[in-house]
């Protein structure tokens, strides 16, 4: 999979989640998957799919009777890029500041603290 060079909007992210779960899918299958939890029209979903193809994050198999869409970017890579972008934008790139703010302001269970400590020790 290739590295992502563009931003994915919140709406596009929802479409990508469907395709990261199961791909390839036709537009009809994507619409069906999204119909239960979104009030988007099929036209809106088609527009989101088209934008994702133009951005180069979705590929299209045009050799099937109905076009099939599949991710060209790995979900983990996109999550890491989004995280880096968020930390840079909100915390001027300081992971330490982000973690400090999160730990001070959030209720964290003992289990979560142990997991964070395990991750830090491993790093």
Protein Blocks (a to p, Z undefined) as FASTA:
>chain_A
ZZdfbdcdfklmmmmmmmmmpccddfklmmmmmmmmcccdfklmmmmmmmmmmnopaccd
fkbfbacdddfbdfklmmmmmmmmmmmmmnnopaklmmmmmmmmpccdfklmmmmmmmmm
mZZ
